[in-house]
């Protein structure tokens, strides 16, 4: 089975510059989880979600296909990290109360993953998958970011990115779905932090690999007339969530 790994090569950047998910997102998910014994955070990356789950669940299994990502993951006593694709694991049948996927479902073979979810989850367990859209700052910078996103690195996005743009509407979700509100990540970043985040984009990394140059510093020069070096601006990322109960 083919797997897509666009993040191993810059796992330290990913761990440093990717924003954290809001507590309101987790609170909403936990409200629907009956027991908090075992959780599986699939495609854990740097362990951001697993680390949060570890404060509420007895044991958290966290998997990723990237060893480099796991080497930079957050360590806690009740998190067990392992290298594994989403679609085929070594977990026991009926093991998990909650399964989470943050900003990664679009990389999976959804049908194969859902088959594995049904196998390893307990009856009435919960599957929660989410992602976040392009951020907004202010009208001027948003226009510049849109040009960078669509025209500069646009040709280098994987087709799976369209699923994120559609808030996963193009991915089947064969579970008893629960209606959800929108959530928002809010961060206050200086230009350097924002540039670091743009560098973590898979499209940016593919651009660098194919062209031998990094487009982010050039974008940063254009941005400098609108954003002072030491100025922090509020950046808002819309977060979308699909959550469903697994009934057997």
C-alpha positions in Angstrom: 0.0 0.0 0.0 1.4 3.4 -1.0 1.7 6.0 1.7 2.5 9.7 1.4 5.1 11.2 3.7 5.7 14.9 3.0 6.9 15.8 6.5 9.9 13.6 7.5 12.4 15.9 5.9 11.4 18.9 8.0 10.1 17.3 11.2 11.9 19.8 13.5 10.4 22.7 11.6 7.0 21.0 11.9 7.3 20.6 15.6 8.4 24.2 16.1 6.0 26.1 13.9 2.7 24.2 13.5 0.0 25.8 15.7 -1.7 24.0 18.6 -5.4 23.1 18.5 -7.8 24.9 20.8 -9.0 23.4 24.0 -12.6 23.9 23.0 -12.1 21.3 20.2 -10.9 18.7 22.7 -13.6 19.6 25.2 -16.3 19.0 22.5 -14.8 15.7 21.5 -14.5 14.4 25.1 -18.1 15.3 25.8 -19.1 12.4 23.5 -16.6 9.8 24.8 -18.1 7.3 27.3 -14.8 5.9 28.7 -11.3 7.3 28.8 -9.2 4.2 29.0 -7.4 3.9 25.6 -7.0 6.4 22.8 -5.3 6.1 19.4 -3.9 9.2 17.8 -3.3 8.3 14.2 -0.7 10.2 12.1 0.4 11.8 15.3 3.3 13.8 13.8 5.1 15.5 16.6 2.7 14.1 19.2 0.8 17.4 19.8 -2.6 15.7 20.0 -1.3 12.6 21.8 0.2 14.9 24.4 -3.1 16.5 25.1 -5.0 13.1 25.2 -2.4 11.8 27.7 -3.8 14.2 30.3 -7.2 12.5 30.1 -6.7 8.9 29.0 -5.0 6.1 30.8 -3.0 5.0 27.7 -2.5 6.7 24.4 -1.2 4.9 21.4 0.3 7.3 18.8 1.3 6.2 15.4 2.9 7.8 12.3 4.7 6.6 9.2 7.6 9.0 9.8 10.4 8.0 12.2 11.8 11.5 12.0 8.5 12.9 13.2 8.3 10.5 16.1 11.9 11.3 17.0 10.8 14.9 17.6 7.6 13.9 19.4 6.5 15.1 22.9 7.3 12.4 25.5 4.9 11.4 28.3 4.8 8.3 30.4 1.5 7.1 29.1 2.1 7.7 25.4 3.3 4.7 23.4 4.7 5.8 20.0 5.1 3.4 17.1 5.7 3.5 13.4 2.6 2.3 11.5 0.4 3.2 8.6 -3.1 4.3 9.3 -4.6 1.5 7.3 -3.0 -1.5 9.0 -1.8 -1.7 12.6 -0.9 -4.3 15.2 -3.4 -3.2 17.7 -5.9 -5.6 19.3 -9.5 -5.8 18.2 -11.9 -3.7 20.3 -9.1 -1.7 22.0 -9.9 2.0 21.8 -12.5 4.4 23.3 -11.4 7.3 21.1 -9.5 7.5 17.8 -8.2 10.9 16.6 -6.7 12.2 13.3 -5.5 15.8 13.2 -4.9 17.4 9.8 -4.1 14.0 8.2 -7.2 12.1 7.0 -6.7 13.4 3.5 -3.5 11.5 3.2 -5.1 8.1 4.0 -6.8 5.4 2.0 -10.1 6.3 3.7 -11.9 2.9 3.1 -8.9 0.9 4.4 -8.5 3.2 7.4 -12.2 2.9 8.3 -12.0 -0.8 8.1 -9.1 -0.7 10.6 -11.1 1.8 12.8 -14.0 -0.6 13.0 -11.7 -3.5 14.0 -9.7 -1.8 16.7 -12.4 0.4 18.3 -14.8 -0.6 21.1 -18.5 -0.5 20.5 -19.8 3.1 21.0 -16.2 4.4 20.6 -15.7 7.8 18.9 -13.7 8.7 15.8 -12.8 12.4 15.5 -11.0 13.8 12.5 -10.3 17.4 11.9 -8.2 19.9 9.9 -7.7 23.6 9.5 -8.0 26.0 6.6 -5.8 28.8 5.4 -5.4 31.4 8.0 -6.5 35.0 8.0 -4.6 38.1 9.3 -5.9 41.2 7.7 -7.2 42.0 4.2 -3.9 43.2 2.8 -1.8 40.3 4.1 -4.6 37.8 3.3 -4.5 38.9 -0.4 -0.7 38.4 -0.5 -1.0 35.0 1.2 -3.7 33.9 -1.3 -1.3 34.7 -4.1 1.5 32.7 -2.5 -0.8 29.8 -1.7 -2.5 29.6 -5.1 0.1 30.9 -7.6 3.6 30.5 -6.1 3.4 27.1 -4.4 -0.1 26.3 -5.8 1.2 23.9 -8.5 3.1 21.9 -5.8 0.1 21.0 -3.6 -0.9 17.4 -3.7 -4.4 16.8 -5.0 -5.4 15.7 -1.4 -5.1 19.4 -0.4 -8.5 20.0 -2.2 -10.1 17.8 0.5 -8.9 20.1 3.2 -10.1 23.1 1.3 -13.5 21.4 1.1 -13.4 20.6 4.9 -13.4 16.9 4.1 -16.8 17.0 2.4 -15.3 14.8 -0.4 -14.4 12.0 2.0 -17.0 9.5 3.1 -17.7 9.2 6.8 -19.6 6.0 7.4 -20.3 6.5 11.1 -23.1 7.9 13.2 -22.1 11.5 12.7 -22.5 14.2 15.3 -23.2 17.8 14.4 -20.3 20.1 15.1 -19.6 23.8 15.3 -16.6 25.5 13.8 -13.5 26.0 16.0 -10.7 28.5 15.7 -6.9 28.4 16.3 -5.8 31.9 17.4 -2.1 32.7 17.7 0.0 35.9 18.0 3.0 35.5 15.8 5.8 37.7 14.6 6.8 37.5 10.9 9.6 35.1 11.6 7.1 32.6 13.2 4.7 33.0 10.3 7.5 32.4 7.8 8.5 29.3 9.7 4.9 28.0 9.4 4.8 28.6 5.7 8.0 26.6 5.3 6.3 23.6 6.9 3.7 23.4 4.1 4.1 20.3 2.0 3.8 22.4 -1.2 6.6 24.7 0.0 8.8 21.7 0.6 8.1 20.2 -2.8 8.8 23.6 -4.4 12.2 23.7 -2.6 13.0 20.1 -3.7 12.1 20.7 -7.3 13.6 24.2 -7.8 16.5 24.3 -5.3 15.3 27.6 -3.8 13.0 28.6 -0.9 10.1 30.8 -2.0 9.3 31.9 1.6 12.1 34.5 2.0 11.0 36.2 -1.2 7.5 36.4 0.1 8.9 37.7 3.4 10.5 40.6 1.6 7.2 41.6 0.1 5.5 41.2 3.5 8.0 43.4 5.3 6.4 46.6 4.3 3.1 45.5 5.9 4.4 43.7 9.0 7.2 45.0 11.2 9.9 42.6 12.3 9.1 42.8 16.0 5.3 43.2 15.5 3.0 40.4 16.6 -0.2 40.0 14.8 -3.2 37.8 15.6 -3.6 35.0 13.1 -6.8 32.9 12.9 -7.1 29.4 11.5 -10.6 28.0 11.0 -10.8 24.4 12.3 -13.4 22.0 10.9 -14.3 18.7 12.7 -16.0 15.5 11.7 -16.9 13.2 14.7 -18.9 10.0 14.7 -19.9 7.2 17.0 -18.8 3.7 16.0 -21.7 1.3 16.4 -21.1 -2.5 16.1 
